[in-house]
Amino acid sequence: TYAWEASERAYRLSLTAQTTGLVGLFRRLRIEQVSQGRITPDGLRPDDFQLDRGPNARNEFARFDWNAGKLTYGYPDAQQTGELTPGAQDVLSLILQFAFVPIVDGQRDVLLTTGRRLYVQSYRLVAEDLIETPSGAFRAWHLQRVRSGDGADGYDMWLATDRPFLPIRIRWTDRNGRVTDATADTIRLAQD
């Protein structure tokens, strides 16, 4: 479940994922991610990111101190700090950042934190595709992480252009070639 809440100046994103069905019988997994921050003329500006893997796991976090230009991230018992650059994102805010500041042509480098790590990734606009989902067909921008070499993870996202750039498909390919593909099943837009 992916949820986006926004006011005129602030946002909150959350993602909850869990294994179900046959996979859930053999490997029970539930993760929750939350990103909170501000909406600026330059897009999303995260303040806080949390990744919760459950009570028996090492949960990750990131705190963005934009005034000091520092990012504190890692685990509660093993924190690190790094330098912030304009446009830095967490893994959850990254998806919608491209809706606010699109890649029109070429590619863009983004300083990104997963909570556990901090590194630069490059993304490029591949094409505009028609994506079929259980909620219907959507025209979508296909954005792709530029791989840094053999064995690097692959990451593709499709953002619906006829909706408020909602992520309607995400595909992750790990270093071993295993693919995890998620497509929007139900889309609900609530307005106050």
VENJO-V930869 format. One record per pair of residues at least 24 apart in sequence whose C-alpha atoms are under 10 Angstrom apart, sorted by the first residue. I is the first residue (numbers start at 1). J is the second residue. If there is no record, write none. Layout:
# VENJO-V930869
i=[I	I]
j=[J	J]
This chain:
# VENJO-V930869
i=[1	1	1	1	2	2	2	2	2	2	2	2	3	3	3	3	4	4	4	4	4	5	5	5	6	6	6	6	7	7	8	8	8	9	9	9	9	9	9	10	10	10	10	10	10	10	10	11	11	11	11	11	11	11	11	11	12	12	12	12	12	12	12	13	13	13	13	13	14	14	14	14	14	15	15	16	16	17	29	29	30	31	32	33	33	33	33	34	34	34	34	34	35	35	35	35	35	35	35	36	36	36	37	37	39	39	40	41	41	42	42	42	42	42	43	43	43	43	43	43	43	43	43	44	44	44	44	44	44	44	44	44	44	44	45	45	45	45	45	45	45	46	46	46	46	46	46	46	47	47	47	48	48	48	48	49	49	49	49	49	49	49	49	49	50	50	50	50	50	50	51	51	51	51	51	51	59	59	60	60	60	60	61	61	61	61	61	61	62	62	62	62	62	62	62	63	63	64	64	64	71	71	72	72	72	73	73	73	73	73	73	74	74	74	74	74	74	75	75	78	79	79	80	80	80	80	81	82	82	82	83	83	84	84	84	85	85	85	86	86	87	87	88	88	88	88	88	89	89	89	90	90	90	91	95	95	95	95	95	95	95	95	96	96	96	96	96	97	98	98	98	98	98	99	99	99	99	99	99	99	99	100	100	102	102	102	103	103	107	107	107	107	108	108	109	109	121	121	121	121	122	122	122	123	123	123	124	125	125	125	126	126	127	128	128	128	128	129	129	129	129	130	130	131	131	131	131	131	131	132	132	132	132	133	133	133	133	133	133	134	134	134	134	134	135	135	135	135	135	135	135	136	136	136	136	137	138	138	138	139	139	139	140	140	140	140	140	141	141	141	142	142	143	144	144	145	150	151	151	151	152	152	153	153	153	154	154	155	155	155	156	157	157	157	158	163	164]
j=[32	184	185	186	32	33	34	92	166	167	184	187	34	187	188	189	35	93	96	166	189	36	190	191	36	37	38	39	38	39	38	39	40	37	38	39	40	41	44	36	37	38	39	40	44	45	46	35	36	37	38	39	44	45	46	93	36	37	38	46	48	49	93	37	49	92	93	96	49	50	51	92	93	51	92	51	52	53	53	54	54	59	59	60	61	91	92	61	90	91	92	93	61	62	89	90	91	92	93	90	92	93	64	93	97	100	100	100	101	86	87	97	100	101	87	93	96	97	98	99	100	101	102	87	88	89	93	94	96	97	98	99	100	101	86	87	88	89	90	93	97	87	88	89	90	92	93	94	71	89	90	72	73	90	115	73	89	90	91	92	93	113	114	115	74	75	90	92	114	115	75	91	92	114	115	116	115	116	114	115	116	117	90	113	114	115	116	117	90	113	114	115	116	117	118	90	115	88	89	90	113	118	113	115	118	113	114	115	116	117	118	113	114	115	116	117	118	115	116	116	115	116	115	116	117	118	118	117	118	119	111	118	111	112	118	110	111	112	110	111	111	112	112	113	118	119	120	113	114	118	114	115	118	115	143	157	158	159	165	166	167	170	159	164	165	166	167	165	123	141	143	159	165	141	159	160	161	164	165	166	167	164	165	141	143	165	141	143	143	144	145	146	145	146	145	146	145	146	147	148	146	147	148	147	155	156	156	156	157	158	156	158	158	158	159	160	161	158	159	160	161	158	160	158	159	160	168	169	183	168	169	183	184	168	169	183	184	185	186	183	184	185	186	187	168	183	184	185	186	187	188	184	185	186	187	168	162	163	168	163	165	168	165	166	167	168	169	165	167	168	169	170	170	170	171	172	175	175	176	177	176	177	177	178	179	178	179	179	180	181	181	181	182	183	183	189	189]
